[in-house]
Amino acid sequence: MARKIQVSVDHDVCVGNAMCVTIATKAFKLNADRQATPADPDGDTEALILEAAENCPVAAITVTDGDTGEQLFP
């Protein structure tokens, strides 16, 4: 069974590059300000979500284990 993960985006840092939306199409969406927001963390695989976070050019995405609170990225 896949672990439950939580995703957050720091809107003070996000520049709306949309790499996360391109990589993890279900886990992220753009808001009215063209900034990424978590949409459905269960919509994509953990691997895709981590890839999206790793490809954020400004490191605005944090991924944590929903059960343990362990920070998975960054």
LUMDO-41863 format. One line per 8 residues: number of its first residue (from 1); their letters; for each residue x, y, z of N, C-alpha, C. Coordinates in steps of 0.2 Angstrom, whole numbers. Example, Ala and Ser with C-alpha at 12.3 -4.5 7.8 and 13.67 -1.06 7.14 Angstrom:
! LUMDO-41863
1	AS	66 -28 39 62 -22 39 66 -16 39 ~ 64 -11 35 68 -5 36 64 0 39
END
This chain:
! LUMDO-41863
1	MARKIQVS	4 -6 0 0 0 0 4 6 0 ~ 3 11 -4 7 17 -5 6 21 1 ~ 11 25 3 10 29 9 6 35 7 ~ 3 38 12 -1 45 11 4 50 12 ~ 4 55 7 9 60 7 5 67 7 ~ 8 72 10 5 79 10 10 83 6 ~ 6 88 2 10 92 -2 8 100 -1 ~ 13 104 0 12 111 1 16 115 -4
9	VDHDVCVG	13 121 -6 17 125 -10 18 132 -7 ~ 24 135 -6 25 141 -3 24 147 -9 ~ 18 150 -8 16 155 -13 20 162 -13 ~ 24 162 -7 29 168 -7 35 167 -12 ~ 36 160 -14 41 158 -18 39 156 -25 ~ 34 153 -26 31 150 -32 31 156 -37 ~ 34 155 -43 34 160 -49 29 157 -54 ~ 26 152 -54 21 150 -59 24 147 -65
17	NAMCVTIA	30 144 -64 33 140 -69 29 134 -72 ~ 25 131 -68 21 126 -70 24 119 -72 ~ 30 118 -70 33 112 -71 30 106 -67 ~ 28 108 -61 24 103 -57 18 101 -60 ~ 14 105 -63 8 104 -66 9 100 -72 ~ 14 101 -76 16 97 -82 18 90 -80 ~ 22 89 -74 24 82 -72 19 78 -69 ~ 16 81 -64 11 78 -60 4 81 -61
25	TKAFKLNA	1 79 -66 -5 83 -69 -11 83 -64 ~ -12 78 -60 -17 78 -55 -16 80 -48 ~ -10 80 -47 -8 82 -40 -7 90 -39 ~ -6 93 -45 -6 101 -44 -10 104 -49 ~ -12 110 -48 -16 114 -52 -13 121 -51 ~ -15 126 -56 -13 133 -55 -19 137 -53 ~ -18 141 -48 -23 146 -46 -24 152 -50 ~ -28 156 -48 -30 162 -52 -24 167 -53
33	DRQATPAD	-19 166 -49 -12 170 -49 -7 166 -53 ~ -9 161 -56 -4 156 -60 1 153 -55 ~ -1 152 -49 4 149 -44 1 142 -43 ~ 6 137 -42 4 130 -41 0 130 -34 ~ -4 125 -34 -8 123 -28 -9 116 -28 ~ -9 113 -22 -10 105 -22 -17 104 -24 ~ -18 99 -28 -25 98 -30 -27 91 -28 ~ -24 86 -29 -26 79 -27 -19 75 -26
41	PDGDTEAL	-17 75 -20 -10 71 -19 -11 64 -20 ~ -17 61 -20 -18 54 -22 -19 53 -29 ~ -19 58 -33 -20 58 -40 -14 55 -44 ~ -8 57 -42 -2 54 -45 2 50 -41 ~ 6 47 -43 11 42 -39 15 47 -35 ~ 18 44 -30 23 47 -26 29 49 -30 ~ 31 45 -34 37 46 -38 36 52 -43 ~ 30 53 -46 28 59 -50 28 65 -46
49	ILEAAENC	25 65 -40 25 71 -36 32 73 -33 ~ 36 68 -32 43 70 -30 47 73 -36 ~ 46 70 -41 49 72 -47 47 80 -49 ~ 40 81 -48 38 88 -49 41 93 -44 ~ 41 90 -38 45 95 -33 52 96 -34 ~ 55 91 -36 62 91 -38 64 96 -44 ~ 59 96 -48 60 100 -54 57 108 -53 ~ 55 109 -48 52 116 -46 59 121 -46
57	PVAAITVT	59 126 -51 65 130 -51 66 134 -45 ~ 62 135 -41 63 139 -35 61 135 -29 ~ 61 129 -29 60 125 -23 54 127 -18 ~ 49 128 -22 43 130 -18 38 125 -15 ~ 40 119 -17 36 113 -15 39 109 -10 ~ 35 107 -5 37 103 1 32 97 1 ~ 36 91 1 32 85 2 34 81 8 ~ 28 79 12 29 76 18 25 69 18
65	DGDTGEQL	27 65 23 24 59 24 18 60 28 ~ 12 59 26 6 61 30 5 57 36 ~ 8 52 37 7 48 43 13 50 48 ~ 19 50 46 24 51 51 27 58 51 ~ 25 62 46 27 69 46 34 70 44 ~ 37 65 42 44 65 39 44 69 32 ~ 49 74 32 49 78 26 53 74 21 ~ 49 73 15 52 69 9 56 73 4
73	FP	54 79 4 57 84 -1 55 91 2 ~ 60 96 2 67 95 0 70 92 6
END
